[in-house]
Amino acid sequence: MPVRSRHHRPLAERPPPPSQVLIGRTLQHGKIRAVEVGLGESGEIVAVGRSISGGRRHDLGEAVLLPAAVDLHVHFRSPDARVEGENWSSGTIQAALGGVGTVGEMPNANPAVSTASRLVERAERGRGRLAVDMVLFGALVRARDVAALGRVAGALKLYLAPTTGIDDPVDQDEAGELLRSAASTGLAVTVHAEDPAHFRPLGNATNPVEWDSARPLEAEEAAVERLLRNVPPSLRLHIAHVTSARVSERLRAAGHSFEVSPHHLLLHGRPSDGARFKVNPPLRSETERARLWEELTLGRVPCVASDHAPHDPEEKEGPFSLAPAGVPGVGTLLPLLLARARRGELSLSVLVQAACERPSLWFGVPGGRLLPGHRGGVIAVDFRRIERFHASRFPSSCGWSPFEGSEMIFPVEHWRGGERIVEGGEYTGRPTGSIVRPEYARN
Ligand SMILES: [Zn+2]
């Protein structure tokens, strides 16, 4: 698994004294132990140990302290206006509630964020509205724009297939040139890998099973195979929303990063479902889903990411073929999987690696581990507080979830930058999040 960025700040000989100490339990070497975590003035972790002196003490009792998660893939759409039920404020508040401290905002806005000036303009409009940190993706559309885009974006995205907001994906020849330009920026590049040459007429599908037949797994496999043949050696390649164990094995063998989304891990296509369960790539069969879940439990999936797409319910009510693809999920990514961990279906250390540590390394942003020198957030999870999820829990006007009624465990507290932004499971923060870029891109 590619890990090319070191992102913790080397501590001085004597670490600064903590200004706050969180007291709880944590996962160390695969076991749950009592722990104290000392946070410095600006929220950085200055000490982790059995007993830490100094600072204000916060006793979290039985709660388990974990690093805040990093969600590599969200669509919060508009920095400041209500578009498709979501904006950067409501999106990042959901992230905070779900224990996510950094999100990767995708560039398929209208118009696509394919130039440096568009990206900077969006960043400006979003200033002062973020509850957590955000990495802004730039879209790879024209090779001549890539160098400038790479100087302001935090990561890059390439679409090889049409999807919601992307009517005109790049063809294979253009893709090669774009990936070569992208490699020279040094940024991580996420690819939506489906090959439209393997699609059947999409307009005929009326339910998720027919959608799976129209955009079959072969389309994903073909796109990945072609990418692997043509990828420039220095490219930091990451494949979005992988839906099958075969593709997972192939990418792992080739040494590339990828992500899997909770809907592909936990849901399968059912003929009785409507457009609320329309996603790209489609939900697969129960057999494929079960194999993919097994890949995750065996620690073979480098990253989980939500692909949060908060379409209004009305947009999802119309004819299946016309409905936008995607489901909301940034706030439920970690709570869903924490509930599975509690049931013993998923190891907590595998989950922390896939949701926190590796995504953080991949983006080159601080956090993902509870170690002195790290600067990401800390969440406290009380595994006794299981709840049946209802989408009304969130401030989003999206108001629905494919996981309505599922068991989840939300963090009771979320600390970022030395402030408590979630308390008693409720958002209590201020919009102090920033647009962040990989540390390796700054020099
Ligand atoms: Zn997406």
Boltz pocket constraint, residues with backbone or C-beta under 6 A from the ligand:
constraints:
  - pocket:
      binder: B
      contacts: [[A, 73], [A, 75], [A, 106], [A, 280], [A, 307], [A, 308]]
      max_distance: 6.0
